[in-house]
Amino acid sequence: MKILMIAPQPIFEPRGTPLSVVGRLKSLSDMGHEVDLLTYPIGEDVQFPGLHLMRTLPVPGIRKIKIGPSIKKIPLDFLLINKTFGRLVAGKYDLIHTHEEAGFWGTLFSRWFGIPHLYDMHSSLPQQLSNFKFSNSKLLKKTFDVLENWVLKKSESIITICPDLRDHVLTVVPEKGSELIENVVDYGMVFGEEDRSEAIRQELNLDGKTVALYTGTFETYQGLDMLIQSARLALAEDEKLIFVLVGGHGDQVDYYKKMAEEAGVLDRMIFVGQVRPNEVNSYIRVADILLSPRTRGTNTPLKIYAYFRSGVPMVATRLWTHTQVMDDSVAMLVEPDPQSYAEGILTLIGDSQLRNKISKAAVALAESQFSYVAYKAKFTRALNRAVGKEV
């Protein structure tokens, strides 16, 4: 098929939705489809056979878009709307595939031009207004509720990325539902990979240390403040333990470094900053324990699937964001408070048999439910449903 995809995101930056979009592009390319991707004038280019990357014009003063709702997205989305209309007038497409708020105008243009619409739902947009404390306006939230429900009702096919979103869609369009496609793509497959684990071990002076690793964004909902307080407790009990944190923009890293200094643990917490996606697996390989301390939100962290595949045991908070895809058999699940999280870390460090049991079960889960083969099969069903083929 020839697909017009609209992604109101910085493609590419190493964070949730852009990573998910790139996973979709990789899969569509592998299936032999041709994709015109309309996106912001921000981020690094990506290349796949059959992909044509089309960016809007830059907006003076806008060089970066934060995660979540943002006033800066308004002029960029306006330009994307115009570019979408122009492409639909100029070209012939078999499918419109939209992400996030592009579903609003994608649904409208789908009706106007008579082209099937696939909506890729990475989050509930009304919920984002609250989660990111963007606005307390009940009218704005209600408006987004109405628009999102309209998109769900009018789209020919819907993709969701976690059980929480799948269940939400079922409450709005129970007769339609969605295809649940977890973000399981191994980005070493997408960006290539060189194993730098030994070099990283030397660069960070990790020999003889027990490494507890966090990877991901440094947004407040990730629970890094709680992690730092739990590190203070755990480090007091284990002199070989060291924490390595990968990710975060410069100002975020500085903020949490100051917090770690105030907690008296900065000398045993290494802040690496952002790394290339093809380096993340190398950092995971140097770890003895992986960390997901998220304290808010309902979407499953994208890193969880890489953690499952790694064979390294994980400590995660016992919240729906995690428990919708895992249980105690594949992770050390603990309450989202410093004391419980520290105890979880120390328990895993002190029990090699438990570490081995958890990591083997997580790898088995990844292979059986979260493989790339399963990902493509689910994606194919969503595409076929969108264009009216049998599924």
Secondary structure, DSSP 8 states (H G I E B T S, - for coil): -EEEEEE-S-TT-SSHHHHHHHHHHHHHHHHT-EEEEEE-S-S-----TTEEEEE----TT-----SS--TTHHHHHHHHHHHHHHHHHHS--SEEEEETTHHHHHHHHHHHHT--EEEEESS-HHHHHHHTT----HHHHHHHHHHHHHHHHH-SEEEESSHHHHHHHHHH-TTT--EE------HHHHH-----HHHHHHHTT-TT-EEEEEES---GGG-HHHHHHHHHHHHTT-TTEEEEEE---HHHHHHHHHHHHHTT-GGGEEEEE---HHHHHHHHHT-SEEEE---S-SS--THHHHHHHHT--EEEESSHHHHTT--TTTSEEE-SSHHHHHHHHHHHHT-HHHHHHHHHHHHHHHHHHS-HHHHHHHHHHHHHHHTT---
